[in-house]
Amino acid sequence: MAKDTYESPLSSRYADKEMKYLFSPDKKFRTWRKLWIALAESEMELGLPITQEQIDELKAHADDINYDVAEEREKLVRHDVMSHVYAYGVQCPNAKGIIHLGATSCYVGDNTDVIVMTEALRIVEKKLVGVIRTLSDFARKYKDLPTLAFTHFQPAQPTTVGKRATLWIQDLLMDLEDVRYQLSKAKLLGCKGTTGTQASFLELFEGDHEKCRELDRRIAAKLGYDSCFAVSGQTYSRKLDSQILNVLAGIAQSATKFSNDIRLLQHLKEIEEPFEKNQIGSSAMAYKRNPMRSERIASLSRYVMVDVLNPYITAATQWFERTLDDSANKRLSIPEGFLAIDAVLNLYLNVSDGLVVYDKVIEKRLRSELPFMATENIMMDAVKRGGDRQELHERIRELSVETGYEIKAEGKENHLFEKIAKDPIFGVTLEELEEHLKPENYVGRAPQQTEDFLNDVVAPVLAEYENIAVEEVEINV
């Protein structure tokens, strides 16, 4: 890597090779040639004077791109598409006259963008499933482990560690649904011409409208798509870009929620992200184990959530049939959005697969709060023994406030049960009160909800992807 030139950290540090290749020049220019072959082949099939020999010549040089010729030509003509048309023609002298016949630059540019984004979404889909699968195993393993739940980050009724994980999974399932929907309606621009009217093709086909329609259908089929946009200007609607990045931003939201929860849990010493044997948490404080991976999830996700504004504004400000203020922005916002979310999912996979659960700390914190949560049951038992509900409620309130003050202001342990046992109004011993300190009695249906969710909601989705494995990801600093 050159040390005197800026390189995006998304490329040098974070994203995987597979995703980086999709947005590489080589992928782009190879796809251009596939599109030119599909165009020429379809035009030949529809009766234009193009020979099979010309098609074969184009196919023979589909992948051995003469970059040096294209780059030299671009210095002269200042047009990337026409430079590659010229370079392809140098390699295919018999076919050079029919390359790009009737098309405009957006034929290769926009169709390639759709193809690349579609393939990138499939990578995202695969990694999303990997995270869901990993978290599902985690949720099932810890579905019965009681833990203190929080609302407003204040102690609330207990839940289980597994049930909390189902909340992360549910968000990801919603994201997966959006990815699948976007993939289900993927379509190419097709071959629409300079203002989307197909005028050049109507001329080539001597006024035959059906052949113009069929040209789009055949090109789509040859590239593996069911259809093309029915109408367009010179470009496909830039609203597509905003829809796709919106899906990525949704994943970023879910990942940030997860990463924030892990960072808070790590502060509480209840659950930690993976920490390697020789990893350094702080340059100054050797004892620290900072949640660096979760923090990076939040950091990169923030970029994606902000990046989504780019295609929003671009789509909103397109003029009539085309304007070029989309081009430079698309070259940044789309690839960087995908590379960032790829990095986020790599981190999510890594963290979720290596979570460390400290059940003793979880139990200790929960038990320190349980006496407060058990007071309603204690009060009801006292009522059954003939106590006055209103008097009991008031006395428990007073003792709870007093105990809470001692814990917060004086640093004492929770002695609420001892106070209740000493108060004759309740008529109960400390040993009897201890029966109320079983955490599993306060988690409601959390274990059953987790089991039902994993079996009824998650399992059918994962079954659709049972043959898809996610390779182990490598996390860079």
Residue, then its C-alpha position, 0 to 999 in steps of 0.5 A: m500500500a502506498k504510504d503517500t496516498y490517501e486510501s479509504p479505511l473501508s478498503s484498507r482496514y474493514a471490508d472483505k475482499e469479496m465486497k471490495y471486488l464488486f466495486s472494483p474497476d475490474k468488476k465494472f469493466r468486465t460487466w460492461r463487456k457482458l452488457w455489450i455482448a448481451l446487446a449485440e447478441s440480442e440485436m442480432e437475434l432481432g434481425l440487425p446485420i450482426t454476425q455470429e462471428q462478431i459475437d464470438e469475437l466479443k465473447a473471446h475477449a470478454d475478460d482479457i481487458n486491455y486496460d493500457v489501451a483504454e487508459e491511453r484513449e481516455k487521456l485523449v477523449r476524456h470519456d471512460v465509456m468511449s475509451h473502453v468501446y475503443a479498447y474493445g474494438v482494438q481487440c475485436p476488429n471485426a466487431k468494433g463497428i457494432i459495439h455499443l450500437g444504438a446505446t448511450s453511456c448509461y446503458v453500461g453505467d447504470n445497468t452495471d450499477v444495478i448488477v453490482m448493487t444486487e450482488a452486493l445485497r446478496i453478500v449482505e443477505k448472507k452475512l445477515v443470516g450468519v449473524i441471525r444464526t449465531l445470535s439464535d444459538f446464543a439465545r437458545k443457550y441462555k434462554d433460562l438465565p435470569t438477568l436484570a432488565f432495564t427500562h431507562f437504564q433503571p432496574a426493572q422486572p427481570t428477563t433472561v439473557g436469551k430473551r434479550a438476544t431475541l430483541w436483537i434478532q427480531d431487528l435483524l429479521m426485519d432488515l433481512e425482510d427488507v433486503r429480500y424485498q429489494l432483491s425480489k424486485a431487482k430489475l435492469l435499466g435496459c436499453k432506453g437511449t439518451t432520453g429514455t425514449q428508445a428512439s435510436f433503437l426504433e430507428l435501428f429496427e425500422g419502426d418496430h416497437e415490439k422489437c424495441r420491447e423485446l430488446d429489453r426483455r432479452i438483455a435482462a434475461k441474458l444478465g439473469y434478470d426478469s425485467c427492466f424498468a418500464v420507463s426511464g429517462q436516460t438513467y434509472s430512477r435514482k430513487l432506487d439508490s435511496q431505497i437500497l441505502n435505506v436498507l443498509a441504514g436499517i441494518a446500521q440501526s440494528a447493529t448500533k442497538f446491539s453494540n450499545d447494549i454490549r457496551l453497557l453490559q460490558h460496563l456492568k461486567e455481565i457480558e463482554e465482547p471477545f478479547e484476544k489474549n494479547q490484545i491491548g485495551s488501553s495504551a495507559m491503563a493496562y487493566k482495561r478491556n475496552p469494547m473496541r469492536s462494539e464501538r467500531i460497529a457504532s462508529l461505522s454504522r453512524y457513517v452508513m446512517v448519515d450516508v443515506l442522505n446522499p441518495y435521498i438528496t440526489a434522487a430529489t434533485q434530478w432534473f427532467e430526464r437526466t443531470l450529472d450531479d448524481s455521478a460523482n456522488k454515486r461513486l462515493s455514497i454507494p460503494e462506501g455505504f456497502l463497504a461500511i455495512d460489510a465491515v459492520l456485519n463482519l464485526y457483528l458476526n465476530v462479536s456475537d460469536g464470541l460473547v462471554v457471559y459472566d453468570k455470577v455477576i448477572e446473578k449478584r446484580l439481580r439478587s441485589e434488586l430482587p427484594f424490591m421486586a418481590t415486595e408485591n408478592i410479599m404484600m399479597d401473602a400478608v394480605k392472605r394471612g389477614g393483613d390490611r392491604q393499604e397499611l401493608h403497601e404504605r409500610i413496604r413503601e416506607l421501608s423501600v424508600e429507606t433501604g434505597y437511600e441507604i444503598k445510594a447515600e450510604g453504600k450499604e447492602n440491600h437489607l430490605f428483607e431483614k427490615i420486613a422480617k423484623d416488622p410484626i405487621f408482615g408476620v413473616t420470618l427471614e427464612e420464609l422471605e428467602e423463598h421469594l429470592k428465586p430469580e426464575n420466579y420473576v422472568g414471566r414467560a421469557p424462556q417460553q417466549t424465547e423458545d417459541f420465537l426461535n422455533d416458530v419465527v427464526a427457524p423457518v427463515l434459517a431453514e431457507y439458508e441451511n446450505i449457505a455458510v458464512e466464512e470466518v471473518e478476519i477483524n482488523v484493528 
